[in-house]
Amino acid sequence: MRKKIISAVLSLFVSVSIFAQAPNYKAAQKFDAPNLSKLIGTTKVIPFFLKNGKYFWFVADEPNNNTSQSNSTADSIGNKISTHYIVNLATGKKQPLFDKQQIVSELKVLTGEEVKEKQVMYWATFSEDEKCVQVKYGTKTYDYNFETKKLTVQLNRAPLKKIASFNVSSDGKWEVYSKAHNLYIAPTANKKEERQLSFDAEPYFSFCVDEKGDYTKDKAYPSNTKWIGSKYFYVVRRDTRKVATMSVIASAITPRPRVSTYKYELPGDKDVAQYELYIGNADDNTFKKVDLTRWPDQQLEVVTTEGNTKDVYVIRRKRTRDEMELCAVDLATGNVRSIIHEISKPFINEDFFNVAIIKAGNEIIWWSDRSGWGQYYRYDANGKLLNRITNGDFTAGKIISMDVQRGEMYLYAFGKKAGINPYYSMVYKVTLDGKSEQLLTPENATHQVFISPDRKYFVDNYSRIDMAPVSVLGKIDGKQIVEVLKPNVSQLYAYGWKNAESFTVKAKDGVTDLYGLIWKPFDFDPNKKYPVISQVYPGPQIETVWNDFTVLDKYNNAALAQLGFIVVAVGHRGNSPIRNAAYYKYGYGNLRDYAIDDDKYALEQLAQRYSFIDLTKVGIFGHSGGGMMTVAAMCKYPDFYKVGVASSGNHDNRIYNRTWGETYQGLAQKMPVNQDLASGLKGHLMLVTGEVDENVNPANTYRMVDALIKADKDFDLMVLPGESHSYEGAAKSYFQKRLRAYFAKYLMEEVSAPKSK
């Protein structure tokens, strides 16, 4: 018996030595986002194409290694050097937009002064002929020709065109504006002949851009009006006078705390925004409201088009979010005709929905997931289906560019190419008749593409979580011209940083693939056991599983892992519109809980796959919807999720955004709230809120606090004065430090330490 006892004691200490780890705060600080940001520069090219079709320019930042700054701008950004580049589209030749040494030398000659680099300012403001940019030294501005590299005193630069203060007709004869929230029109040549078009406007029932301002008739203000041609105009007016308000208190404001009150619609509200469309005729002096009534509390959205001066196109949406209709309003008569009527149960995918009116209204490009996958369709002016433009088991995404004359459009597609991660965006050129398509970005990566206005060239930024980014210039036929930018990441890796690792597991149904990422300590030892923390966000509009090369992830997961944790982020059914309709709409009617079982099952699979994951020590954290999910998961599975940090969570969706709740939960179903789960909490939970959050009002967190108090539960609460939904500056840094310390204390130090009896 004595030998057995000694053996058990030895086993206990062996177990403690293998499992117990001291949190590595030094490593977490080293790989904190602010420190990593110093080691990486620009990772994507954002091109600005010149109108002449010959060049594009962009700005790139690089870490400052005290190397030559001869072609950089005068000022570094933080500890980085910013350089403007100009690229010849035809040849791919890249050069600094400003040759700094040459410019300084010429300035010395022109001025006779000892010019210092820091005294020169550089502006990427192009001349009318797009051959020169601006350089300023002292009180003088110079034109710098980036082709000839010559500097001249600016004498004949055309003055900037005056931008009209208000909405002016295409022929410049009329302008429309607002006074005391009402709408007025006047000839631009004689403002004294103004005519008042409306007489019932007031704050929150306004034609003014600022619908709540305290305005009088003494001064004119911009209106929401849009012109179609030279005589017709339209405007959408919202009536939010009856919409109720919410408030927040900024307690750190001096000398007295300040209350901010704002309009905010809640799910199921009786009084919500009402929409009206008005059309006007400047020549005939008419202004009338269009009868677009179809559904109670419907929303109206105008779809812009080019070339059609006879109609204004409007989408009216049913409040249930599962039905909408495209209509055309005759500008001369106000008559309304229905063109396309769309029904998609249980709700329409507004994240990907798109419509384009082309050929002066004779054809319409329409996105729908009616087949179970998001695809584009082509209709005629009367709503007759001409053909499907895209077809297959994949999601057609955003239209990047369209060449109507050639009958082609360029778009992103997800999950179309076999063997490629379905979240990677690939770019295709497709014909509008649906008969031809071409993949322009074949690399096994996710792509961000910019197409030149003449559709002859494109800039492609592509990368993966495990592949450093590359930016290339190509012809529109897909042939690559040159590599424009390949960021230097050598400092990053030399510093000890490592990429997150991707993985795939099954959803709780055992069939659906879920994609995720793992962050490990950079001194990872596969023979050790590590606590695991799930960073969560349930969507439904996005998954926080990054697919491109990501150093500074939003949640700072790399730094958290360095304490000695395995950090996991995984998608869940109902989490993203990128997948098919069934995946995206899985969580409808179960807004609080739908993602939890998939998250738990994913962690269980990973623990079976990797022996270094200790499933007895599971943490969870998230922000906003992720904060809501954190609390719900800890209360539903208290013996699984032991420690959690929930920041700015919408714990009570009854007091969160109306569109969110009515779209994803539904009008007819009861809204589940986290307060109902409070009695299930066992672990350590820290709730966090910004006190002036007008997105997820702090009342969400305080209601959860109230429920936990009534359930007699221990918890921690942190309120960040002056912070809104996104934490910034010192508050952000403090919050992240406290989050890491919380997990270290309760998931590592306290749990791992042997307890005395």
Residue pairs with C-beta under 8 A, 6 or more apart in sequence:
12 754
16 752
16 754
18 528
18 529
19 528
19 529
19 614
19 752
20 752
20 753
21 528
21 530
21 564
21 748
21 752
22 564
22 748
22 749
23 563
23 564
23 740
23 744
23 748
23 749
24 521
24 523
24 562
24 563
24 564
25 563
25 740
25 744
27 521
27 522
27 523
27 562
27 563
28 559
28 560
28 562
28 563
28 740
29 35
29 559
30 495
30 496
30 562
31 496
31 497
31 522
31 558
31 559
31 562
32 556
32 559
32 736
33 552
33 556
33 559
34 733
36 492
36 495
36 497
36 551
36 552
36 558
37 78
37 551
37 552
38 63
38 78
38 79
38 80
39 63
39 491
39 492
39 495
39 497
39 551
40 63
40 487
40 489
40 491
40 492
40 551
40 552
41 60
41 61
41 62
41 63
41 80
41 487
41 488
42 59
42 60
42 61
42 62
42 485
42 487
43 461
43 463
43 469
43 487
43 549
43 551
44 448
44 461
44 469
44 471
45 58
45 60
45 450
45 459
45 461
45 471
45 484
45 485
46 58
46 59
46 450
47 56
47 57
47 58
47 87
47 450
47 459
48 56
48 57
48 58
48 124
49 55
49 56
49 450
49 452
49 453
50 56
50 57
50 126
50 130
51 130
51 453
52 130
53 89
53 452
53 453
53 454
53 456
54 88
54 89
54 90
54 130
55 86
55 87
55 88
55 89
55 130
56 86
56 87
56 89
56 452
56 459
57 84
57 85
57 86
57 87
57 97
57 124
58 84
58 85
58 87
58 484
58 485
59 82
59 83
59 84
59 85
59 124
60 82
60 83
60 85
60 485
61 77
61 80
61 81
61 82
61 83
62 80
62 81
62 83
62 488
63 79
63 80
63 81
63 488
63 491
64 76
64 79
64 80
64 81
65 491
69 76
69 81
69 100
69 117
70 99
70 100
70 101
71 83
71 96
71 98
71 99
71 100
71 101
72 81
72 82
72 83
72 100
73 81
73 82
73 83
73 84
73 98
73 122
74 117
74 118
74 119
74 120
74 121
74 122
75 82
76 82
83 96
84 96
84 97
84 98
84 122
84 124
85 94
85 95
85 96
85 97
86 94
86 95
86 96
86 97
86 146
87 93
87 94
87 473
87 482
87 484
88 94
89 452
89 456
89 457
89 473
89 481
91 481
92 473
92 481
92 482
92 484
93 482
94 482
94 484
95 146
97 122
97 124
97 133
97 146
98 122
98 133
98 135
98 144
98 146
99 146
99 149
100 117
100 120
102 149
102 151
103 120
103 135
103 144
103 151
104 115
104 117
104 120
106 150
106 151
107 113
107 115
107 120
107 135
107 137
107 142
107 151
108 114
108 115
110 142
110 151
110 153
111 137
111 138
115 137
119 137
119 138
120 135
120 136
120 137
121 135
121 136
121 137
122 133
122 134
122 135
122 136
123 133
123 134
123 135
123 136
124 133
125 133
125 134
126 132
126 133
127 133
127 143
127 157
127 158
128 157
128 158
131 145
131 146
131 147
132 143
132 144
132 145
132 146
133 143
133 144
133 146
134 141
134 142
134 143
134 144
134 154
135 141
135 142
135 143
135 144
135 151
136 142
140 153
140 154
141 154
141 157
142 151
142 152
142 153
142 154
143 151
143 152
143 153
143 154
143 157
144 150
144 151
145 151
145 152
164 175
165 177
165 220
165 222
166 175
166 176
166 177
166 220
166 222
166 223
167 175
167 176
167 177
167 222
167 223
167 225
167 226
167 227
167 233
168 174
168 175
168 188
168 227
169 175
169 227
169 229
169 230
169 231
169 233
169 282
170 227
170 229
170 230
171 230
172 188
173 187
173 188
173 189
173 230
173 282
174 185
174 186
174 187
174 188
174 230
174 231
174 282
175 185
175 186
175 188
176 183
176 184
176 185
176 197
176 223
176 225
176 227
176 233
176 235
176 280
177 183
177 184
177 186
177 220
177 221
177 222
177 223
178 184
178 201
178 206
178 207
178 208
178 209
178 215
178 220
178 221
178 222
178 223
179 196
179 215
179 216
179 217
179 218
179 219
179 220
179 221
180 201
180 215
180 216
180 217
181 201
181 202
181 203
181 205
181 206
181 207
181 208
181 211
181 213
181 215
182 196
182 197
182 198
182 199
182 200
182 201
182 207
183 196
183 197
183 198
183 201
183 207
183 223
183 225
183 235
183 278
183 287
184 194
184 195
184 196
184 197
184 220
185 194
185 195
185 197
185 280
185 282
186 192
186 193
186 194
186 195
187 193
195 285
197 280
197 287
198 207
198 278
198 287
201 207
201 208
201 237
202 241
203 211
203 212
203 213
203 214
203 241
204 211
204 212
204 238
204 239
204 240
204 241
204 243
204 263
205 211
205 237
205 238
205 239
205 240
205 241
206 212
206 237
207 223
207 224
207 225
207 235
207 237
208 215
208 221
208 222
208 223
208 224
209 221
209 222
209 223
209 224
210 221
211 238
211 240
213 221
215 221
223 235
224 235
224 236
224 237
225 233
225 234
225 235
225 280
226 233
226 234
226 235
226 302
226 304
227 233
228 234
228 308
228 309
228 312
228 331
229 309
230 282
231 281
231 282
231 283
231 284
232 279
232 280
232 281
232 282
232 309
232 312
232 331
233 279
233 280
233 282
234 277
234 278
234 279
234 280
234 302
234 312
234 329
234 331
235 277
235 278
235 280
236 275
236 276
236 277
236 278
236 300
236 301
236 302
237 275
237 276
237 278
238 273
238 274
238 275
238 276
239 273
239 274
239 275
239 276
240 263
240 273
242 271
243 263
243 264
243 265
243 269
243 271
243 272
243 273
244 263
244 264
244 265
244 266
244 269
244 271
245 261
245 262
245 263
245 264
246 261
246 262
246 264
246 655
246 694
246 697
246 699
247 259
247 260
247 261
247 262
248 259
248 260
248 691
248 692
248 693
248 694
248 697
248 698
249 257
249 258
249 259
249 260
249 691
249 692
250 257
250 258
250 259
250 260
250 691
250 692
250 721
250 722
251 257
251 691
251 721
251 722
252 721
252 722
253 722
260 692
260 694
262 694
264 657
264 694
264 697
265 272
265 273
265 657
265 658
265 659
266 654
266 655
266 656
266 658
266 661
267 653
267 654
267 656
267 658
267 660
267 661
267 662
267 665
267 667
267 671
268 654
268 658
268 661
268 662
268 667
268 671
269 658
272 297
272 319
272 658
273 299
274 297
275 298
275 299
275 300
276 289
276 290
276 300
277 289
277 290
277 292
277 300
277 302
277 312
277 314
277 329
278 287
278 288
278 289
278 290
279 287
279 288
279 290
279 312
279 329
279 331
279 334
280 286
280 287
280 288
281 287
281 331
281 332
288 334
290 329
290 334
290 336
291 334
291 336
292 298
292 300
292 314
292 316
292 327
292 329
292 336
294 316
294 318
294 325
295 316
295 318
295 319
295 323
296 319
297 319
298 316
298 317
298 318
298 319
299 316
299 317
299 319
300 314
300 315
300 316
300 317
301 314
301 315
301 317
302 312
302 313
302 314
303 313
303 314
303 315
303 326
303 355
303 357
304 313
304 357
305 313
305 357
305 358
305 360
305 361
306 360
307 359
307 360
307 361
308 357
308 360
308 361
309 331
310 330
310 331
310 332
310 361
311 328
311 329
311 330
311 331
311 361
312 328
312 329
312 331
313 326
313 327
313 328
313 329
313 357
313 361
314 326
314 327
314 328
314 329
315 324
315 325
315 326
315 327
315 355
316 324
316 325
316 327
317 323
317 324
317 348
318 324
319 662
319 667
320 347
320 662
320 666
320 667
321 347
321 348
321 350
321 659
321 662
321 663
322 343
322 344
322 345
322 346
322 347
322 348
323 341
323 342
323 343
323 344
323 348
324 341
324 342
324 348
325 338
325 339
325 340
325 341
325 342
326 338
326 339
326 340
326 341
326 342
326 355
326 364
326 366
326 383
327 336
327 337
327 338
327 339
328 336
328 337
328 339
328 361
329 335
329 336
330 336
330 337
338 383
339 364
339 379
339 381
339 382
339 383
340 364
340 366
340 379
340 383
341 383
342 348
342 366
342 368
342 370
344 368
344 369
344 370
344 581
346 585
346 588
346 589
346 666
347 585
347 588
347 663
347 664
349 369
349 374
349 577
349 581
349 584
349 585
350 663
351 541
351 577
352 367
352 369
352 374
352 395
352 397
352 398
352 577
353 367
353 368
354 365
354 366
354 367
354 376
354 398
354 399
355 364
355 365
355 366
355 367
356 364
356 365
356 399
356 402
357 363
357 364
358 364
358 365
358 402
358 404
359 404
361 381
362 380
362 381
363 378
363 379
363 380
363 381
363 386
363 432
364 378
364 379
364 380
364 381
364 383
365 376
365 377
365 378
365 389
365 399
365 402
365 409
365 432
366 376
366 377
366 378
366 379
367 374
367 375
367 376
367 377
367 396
368 374
368 375
368 377
369 375
369 580
369 581
369 584
372 580
372 581
372 582
373 392
373 393
373 394
373 395
373 396
373 580
373 581
374 395
374 396
374 397
374 577
374 581
375 388
375 389
375 390
375 391
375 392
375 396
376 388
376 389
376 390
376 396
376 399
376 409
376 411
376 430
377 385
377 387
377 388
377 389
378 385
378 386
378 387
378 388
378 389
378 432
378 433
378 434
379 385
379 386
380 386
387 433
387 434
388 434
389 396
389 409
389 430
389 431
389 432
389 433
389 434
390 396
390 411
390 413
390 430
390 434
390 437
391 434
392 416
393 415
393 580
394 413
394 414
394 415
394 416
394 422
395 413
395 414
395 415
395 577
395 578
395 579
395 580
396 411
396 412
396 413
397 411
397 412
397 413
397 414
397 425
397 578
398 411
398 412
399 409
399 410
399 411
400 410
400 411
400 412
400 427
400 449
400 450
400 451
401 409
401 410
401 451
401 455
402 408
402 409
402 410
403 409
403 455
407 431
407 432
407 433
408 429
408 430
408 431
408 432
409 429
409 430
409 432
410 427
410 428
410 429
410 430
410 440
410 449
410 451
410 455
410 458
411 427
411 428
411 430
412 425
412 426
412 427
412 428
412 447
412 449
413 425
413 426
413 427
413 428
414 422
414 423
414 424
414 425
414 426
414 578
414 579
415 422
415 578
415 579
416 426
416 428
417 426
417 439
417 442
419 444
420 426
420 444
421 446
421 502
421 515
421 547
422 515
422 578
422 579
423 446
423 515
423 543
423 545
423 547
423 576
423 578
424 444
424 445
424 446
424 447
424 464
424 547
425 446
425 447
425 448
426 439
426 441
426 442
426 447
427 439
427 440
427 441
427 447
427 449
427 458
427 460
428 437
428 438
428 439
428 440
429 437
429 438
429 440
429 476
430 436
430 437
430 438
431 437
438 477
438 478
439 478
440 449
440 458
440 460
440 474
440 476
440 478
441 447
441 449
441 460
441 462
441 478
442 478
443 462
444 464
445 462
445 463
445 464
445 467
445 548
446 462
446 463
446 464
446 547
446 548
447 460
447 461
447 462
448 460
448 461
448 462
448 548
449 458
449 459
449 460
449 461
450 458
450 459
451 457
451 458
451 476
452 458
455 476
456 475
456 476
457 473
457 474
457 475
457 476
457 481
458 473
458 474
458 476
459 471
459 472
459 473
459 474
459 484
460 471
460 472
460 474
461 469
461 470
461 471
462 469
462 470
462 472
463 469
463 470
463 548
463 549
464 547
464 548
464 549
465 499
465 500
465 502
465 517
465 546
465 547
465 548
465 549
465 550
466 499
466 501
466 502
467 549
468 486
468 487
468 489
468 549
469 486
469 487
469 548
469 549
470 483
470 485
470 486
471 483
471 484
471 485
471 486
472 480
472 481
472 482
472 483
472 484
473 480
473 481
473 482
473 483
473 484
474 480
474 481
475 481
492 551
496 522
497 522
497 551
497 558
498 520
498 522
499 549
500 517
500 518
500 519
500 546
500 550
500 553
500 557
500 558
501 517
501 518
501 519
501 520
502 515
502 516
502 517
502 518
503 515
503 516
503 517
503 518
503 570
503 606
504 513
504 514
504 515
504 516
505 513
505 514
505 516
505 570
505 601
505 602
505 605
505 606
506 512
506 513
506 514
506 601
506 605
507 513
507 514
507 572
507 573
507 598
507 601
507 602
508 597
508 598
508 600
508 601
509 573
512 573
512 583
514 570
514 571
514 572
514 573
514 598
514 602
515 543
515 545
515 570
515 571
516 545
516 568
516 569
516 570
516 571
516 602
517 545
517 546
517 557
517 568
517 569
517 570
518 566
518 567
518 568
518 606
519 557
519 558
519 560
519 561
519 566
519 567
519 568
520 530
520 561
520 566
521 530
521 561
521 562
521 563
521 564
521 565
522 561
522 562
524 612
525 612
526 611
526 612
527 612
528 612
529 611
529 612
529 613
529 614
530 564
530 565
530 566
530 612
530 613
530 614
531 564
531 565
531 566
531 614
531 617
531 618
531 619
531 743
531 747
531 748
531 751
532 565
532 566
532 567
532 568
532 603
532 606
532 607
532 613
532 614
532 615
532 617
532 618
532 619
533 560
533 565
533 566
533 567
533 568
533 618
533 619
533 620
533 621
533 743
533 747
534 568
534 569
534 570
534 599
534 603
534 618
534 619
534 620
534 621
534 641
535 544
535 555
535 557
535 567
535 568
535 569
535 620
535 621
535 622
535 626
536 544
536 569
536 595
536 599
536 620
536 621
536 622
536 626
536 629
536 630
536 633
537 543
537 544
537 575
537 622
537 623
537 624
537 625
537 626
537 629
538 572
538 574
538 575
538 587
538 594
538 595
538 625
538 626
538 628
538 629
539 572
539 574
539 575
539 576
539 587
539 595
539 625
540 574
540 575
540 576
540 577
540 584
540 585
540 587
540 664
541 576
541 577
542 575
542 576
543 571
543 572
543 575
543 576
543 578
544 554
544 555
544 569
544 626
545 569
545 570
545 571
546 553
551 558
555 569
555 621
555 623
556 736
557 567
557 569
559 736
559 740
560 567
560 739
560 740
560 743
561 567
563 740
563 743
563 744
563 748
564 744
564 748
565 619
565 743
565 747
565 748
566 612
566 613
568 602
568 603
568 606
570 598
570 599
570 602
572 594
572 595
572 598
572 599
572 602
573 583
573 586
573 587
573 594
573 595
573 598
574 583
574 584
574 585
574 586
574 587
574 588
574 594
574 595
575 583
575 587
575 595
576 583
576 584
577 584
578 584
586 594
587 594
587 595
587 664
588 664
588 665
588 666
589 665
589 666
589 669
590 665
590 672
591 653
591 661
591 664
591 665
591 671
591 672
592 628
592 632
592 653
592 672
592 673
592 674
593 632
593 636
593 672
595 629
596 629
596 632
596 633
596 636
596 637
599 620
599 629
599 633
600 633
600 637
600 640
600 641
603 613
603 615
603 618
604 615
606 613
607 613
607 614
607 615
617 642
617 747
617 748
617 751
617 752
618 640
618 641
618 642
618 643
619 641
619 642
619 643
619 644
619 743
619 747
620 629
620 630
620 633
620 634
620 641
620 643
620 644
621 630
621 644
621 645
621 646
621 647
621 739
621 743
622 628
622 629
622 630
622 646
622 647
622 649
623 647
623 648
623 649
624 647
624 648
624 649
624 650
624 695
624 696
624 725
625 649
625 650
626 646
626 647
626 649
627 646
627 647
627 648
627 649
627 650
627 651
627 687
627 688
628 646
628 649
628 650
628 651
628 653
628 674
629 649
630 641
630 644
630 645
630 646
630 649
630 685
631 644
631 646
631 649
631 651
631 674
631 677
631 685
631 687
631 704
632 674
632 677
633 641
633 644
634 641
634 644
634 680
634 681
634 682
634 683
634 685
635 674
635 677
635 678
635 679
635 680
635 681
636 677
636 680
638 680
638 681
638 682
638 683
639 682
641 683
642 682
642 683
642 684
642 746
642 747
642 751
643 683
643 684
643 685
643 742
643 743
643 746
643 747
644 683
644 684
644 685
644 686
645 685
645 686
645 688
645 739
645 742
645 743
646 685
646 686
646 687
646 688
647 687
647 688
647 689
647 727
647 735
647 739
648 688
648 689
648 690
648 693
648 695
648 696
648 700
648 701
648 725
649 674
649 687
649 696
649 700
649 701
649 704
650 656
650 660
650 696
650 700
651 673
651 674
651 675
651 700
651 701
651 703
651 704
652 673
652 674
652 675
652 699
652 700
652 703
652 704
653 660
653 661
653 665
653 671
653 672
653 673
654 661
654 671
654 673
655 697
655 699
655 700
655 703
656 696
656 697
656 700
657 695
661 671
665 671
665 672
673 703
674 704
674 707
675 703
675 704
675 706
675 707
676 707
678 704
678 707
678 708
678 710
678 711
678 713
679 711
679 713
681 708
681 711
681 713
681 715
683 746
684 714
684 715
684 716
684 742
684 746
685 708
685 715
685 716
686 715
686 716
686 717
686 718
686 738
686 739
686 742
687 701
687 704
687 705
687 715
687 716
687 717
687 718
688 701
688 717
688 718
688 719
688 720
688 735
689 696
689 698
689 700
689 701
689 702
689 718
689 719
689 720
690 698
690 719
690 720
690 722
690 723
690 724
690 725
690 727
690 731
691 698
691 719
691 720
691 721
691 722
691 723
692 722
692 723
692 724
693 723
693 724
693 725
694 724
694 725
695 724
695 725
696 725
698 719
701 717
705 715
705 717
708 715
716 742
718 735
718 738
720 727
720 731
720 734
720 735
721 731
722 731
723 731
727 735
